[in-house]
Amino acid sequence: MSAQGFIDEKADPSDGRKNFITLSNKGYDVSNQLVEQYADVTSAINNIAKQTTHNL
């Protein structure tokens, strides 16, 4: 994910074994798109489930 630019990594200055990992601006953009797509997929699944005649 780092190589694609989705996250930023920084070493902990007090402990070199630790890394701080955060979403980059590109990561936030993709995250927002995924949230929108998740809502669309959830809506579609709920609509399909309402049309079934089986008790799932």
MOHU-V781325 format. One record per backbone hydrogen bond with DSSP energy under -0.5 kcal/mol. CO is the residue of the C=O (numbers start at 1). NH is the residue of the N-H. If there is no record, write none. Layout:
BEGIN
CO/NH
CO/NH
END
This chain:
BEGIN
1/5
1/6
1/7
2/5
6/24
8/22
10/20
11/13
12/15
15/12
15/18
18/12
19/21
20/10
22/8
24/28
25/29
26/30
27/31
28/32
29/33
30/34
31/35
32/36
33/37
34/38
35/39
36/40
37/41
38/42
39/43
40/44
41/45
42/46
43/47
44/48
45/49
46/50
47/51
48/51
48/52
49/52
54/56
END
